[in-house]
Amino acid sequence: MTINQRLEKLREEMRRERLAACIFTSTDPHQGEYVPDHWKGREWISGFNGSAGTAVVTMNAAALWTDSRYFLAAEEQLKGSEFQLMKLKMPETPTIPQWISSQLTIHNSQLTEVAIDGMTNSSAFVEELIADLRKEGGLTLRTNYDPLRFIWADRPPVPENPVVLHPLKFAGEDTPSKLRRIREALRKQHADGMLVSALDDIAWTLNLRGSDVHCNPVFVSYLLISQTKTTLFVHPSKLPLETKAYLADCGVEIDDYSKVQQGLRDYFEYNILLDPDETSYTLLKAVQREIVRGQSPIKTMKIVKNSAEIEGFRHAMLKDGIALVKFLMWLERGGCSKLTEMSISEKLTAFRAEQPDFKGISFDTICAYEQHGAIVHYEATPETDIPVENRGFLLLDSGAQYLDGTTDITRTIALGPLTDEQRHVYTLVLRGHIQLSRCIFPHGAAGTQLDALARQFMWRDAMNYLHGTGHGVGSYLNVHEGPHQIRMEWKPTPFVEGMVVTNEPGLYLAGRFGVRIENILLATPYTESEFGRFLQFEPLTLCPIDTAPIVREEMLPEEIDWLNAYHAKVYETLAPHLNAEEQAWLREKTKPFTK
């Protein structure tokens, strides 16, 4: 069916159910950023495949809300359908309740009920939506209806891939120890137990990994923890005998995934901690005990890496660096004839796959040539794939999953002659990247307090980017890990030693080109003074930064010193693992950049 045919099918259901509108978000029952195909209802109904967006359908109109990362991509993907693009954070963009109300008024509709799947949307989101709809003329929200069950004929099943052990030598802490720490943290929050919905939190707690979610080594499940009992709700067919025996040894009971609501009804402690941003509205309503609303303590435990996890990151970065050097040398030596964005992306993955313990990519590679580089989350498809030439910029944002760590790196590569504008923009981005990398900051500072360091020079040129500057990275887990971030919007999570975060400023000139440079950083001790403890960032990523586009006159001496020191480390670390030809190439790419 075409998108418009799907809309007509949906509207047949809406007529039967007397619904004014249906809302389709990008989430699943676990509020993950990346979701299994079974829950990609927003993509199915709208045709837009970005990771963030909300589709809304009334009897007479359809609209899709998404953020600045996807404005250009969404415009392209929505062409030919009824869907109107709504640009989030733009002053002219109405909220979803406002738009629904206006559509009902325009078409003089007497219907007042709006449907959303309460199982796939967080309690916080649904409760706010209920209040906002009520303000818009008394609209009500129905949460027990999923129209996709009736109209999505070939809907993929819920995945049932095997769940495997994550070796203790990589995890660094066993599951009984983690459960003890979680229960201690719960007591401090005056909670007797908690429901864990976030799949990466479950995988981290149990030292298990899966393959249910594209690029993320997690498995579909829930974990119910009380002071005396731990239950994993998962399809039993997913658990090999070894995994079942391991869970039994850890004191973890197993129940079927479909029985989590009953498990919450049977929960016997006095109260239970639920994170309203992670717990679905339907599950929260199933609880019959006192609810303590708060953030899961697992998140702040997981983001501080132990020594084994840090060592794993170093090993993963070494392997990734070796693969990237081989790839970049191949790209440069082979020239760009007959290469396209997709063929370049495939070759990079092939180089990574040669490395030990490679488990796959950590997200879909962004290989964007020239004007495509201005689309922040561009992903080449057979329809959009274009050949590259020996000129301009290639923006390459990619990452890998290794058994000992997760990587995420962006390099913008000059394939040949550049314009003065391209060189200036590249230098602005690089300077921001360097200033954030070399900063010293108080222990406990928030990422928002560091964000301006990466933007200061572009702001002076009245330029900016609308995405975050940095996100956490999992330890052979999700490539996006929070709650700590470096971004303009206030994110209060304090930085402490042992946390990893990306550093990825960028600038995007629509229709022309984009530039982004990204490393993963580790927060480490710097010094302690009468003013307290101070931290610094250590780059973990090992890959040369292209110096050809740099406007030398715009760089400060301290920035050149940092770049030369970084390149010296890259060469010293990677060279022993390369052949003579690769060493010579890397020596040239990391030679000192003169002041």
Disulfide bonds with the S-S distance in Angstrom:
none
